[in-house]
């Protein structure tokens, strides 16, 4: 069977997501997926809000596409939504809107603590 068909079955059985095999895109890795998404969703000058610390390859991919990266501090629960709300209001007051927000790290990778 085709890998995408098997992933479709897996996602429905274990995650409850009904996704057809035609809706699944397989990439070489996370960076390739981020680059592909960025090319589809980001225009030069767009603002991308991400958690800080953040995945360096997402920053590089998005900056290559002309996006401005804005980091929001994270805590043990993820992105600080209070600071995210403040930043969104600030951007809106300046006539700017965020086109993307990545509140969680790719694949929900746990954050390391020092």
C-alpha positions as CSV (number, residue, x, y, z in Angstrom):
1,X,0.0,0.0,0.0
2,X,1.0,3.6,-0.5
3,X,2.5,5.3,2.5
4,X,0.0,8.2,2.3
5,X,-2.9,5.7,2.4
6,X,-1.4,4.1,5.5
7,X,-0.9,7.5,7.2
8,X,-4.5,8.4,6.4
9,X,-5.8,5.2,8.1
10,X,-3.4,5.7,11.1
11,X,-4.5,9.3,11.6
12,X,-8.2,8.4,11.6
13,X,-7.7,5.3,13.9
14,X,-5.3,6.8,16.5
15,X,-5.8,10.6,16.2
16,X,-9.4,10.9,15.1
17,X,-8.5,12.9,12.0
18,X,-10.3,12.0,8.8
19,X,-7.8,12.9,6.0
20,X,-7.7,11.5,2.5
21,X,-4.4,10.3,1.2
22,X,-4.6,13.1,-1.4
23,X,-4.4,15.7,1.4
24,X,-1.2,14.3,2.8
25,X,2.2,15.7,1.7
26,X,5.3,13.8,2.6
27,X,8.5,15.8,2.9
28,X,12.1,14.9,3.6
29,X,11.9,16.5,7.0
30,X,10.5,19.3,9.2
31,X,12.6,22.0,7.5
32,X,11.3,21.0,4.1
33,X,7.7,21.0,5.3
34,X,8.2,24.5,6.9
35,X,9.8,25.8,3.7
36,X,6.9,24.4,1.6
37,X,4.3,25.9,3.9
38,X,6.1,29.2,3.9
39,X,6.1,29.4,0.2
40,X,2.4,28.9,0.1
41,X,1.4,31.1,3.0
42,X,4.0,33.9,3.4
43,X,4.4,37.0,1.2
44,X,7.4,39.3,1.5
45,X,6.9,41.7,4.4
46,X,4.4,39.4,6.3
47,X,4.8,39.1,10.0
48,X,5.2,35.6,11.5
49,X,4.7,35.3,15.2
50,X,6.5,32.4,16.8
51,X,7.4,31.2,20.3
52,X,10.7,32.2,21.7
53,X,12.8,30.1,22.0
54,X,12.0,28.9,18.5
55,X,13.1,26.4,15.9
56,X,16.0,28.0,14.1
57,X,15.2,26.4,10.7
58,X,11.7,27.9,10.7
59,X,13.3,31.4,11.2
60,X,15.7,30.8,8.4
61,X,13.0,29.5,6.0
62,X,10.6,32.3,6.7
63,X,13.2,35.1,6.6
64,X,14.4,33.8,3.2
65,X,10.8,34.4,2.0
66,X,10.9,38.0,3.3
67,X,9.0,37.5,6.5
68,X,9.6,39.5,9.6
69,X,9.8,37.2,12.6
70,X,8.4,38.3,16.0
71,X,9.2,36.2,19.0
72,X,6.8,35.8,22.0
73,X,8.3,34.3,25.2
74,X,7.3,30.8,26.2
75,X,6.6,29.4,29.6
76,X,5.9,25.8,30.8
77,X,2.4,26.0,29.1
78,X,3.7,27.2,25.7
79,X,3.5,30.6,24.2
80,X,2.5,33.4,26.7
81,X,-0.9,34.3,25.3
82,X,-1.1,37.5,27.3
83,X,2.0,38.7,25.5
84,X,0.7,37.4,22.2
85,X,-2.5,39.4,22.7
86,X,-0.4,42.6,23.5
87,X,1.7,42.1,20.4
88,X,-1.3,41.6,18.1
89,X,-2.9,44.8,19.5
90,X,0.4,46.7,19.0
91,X,0.7,45.4,15.4
92,X,-2.9,46.2,14.6
93,X,-2.5,49.8,16.0
94,X,0.4,50.2,13.6
95,X,-1.7,48.9,10.7
96,X,0.0,45.6,10.6
97,X,-1.5,42.1,11.0
98,X,0.1,38.8,11.6
99,X,-0.4,36.3,8.9
100,X,0.8,33.4,10.9
101,X,1.4,32.3,14.4
102,X,3.2,29.2,15.5
103,X,2.4,28.8,19.2
104,X,3.9,25.3,19.6
105,X,7.2,23.9,18.4
106,X,7.1,21.6,15.3
107,X,5.8,18.1,16.2
108,X,5.2,19.4,19.7
109,X,8.8,18.7,20.6
110,X,9.2,19.2,24.4
111,X,11.3,22.3,25.3
112,X,14.5,21.5,27.1
113,X,15.2,23.1,30.4
114,X,18.6,24.1,31.6
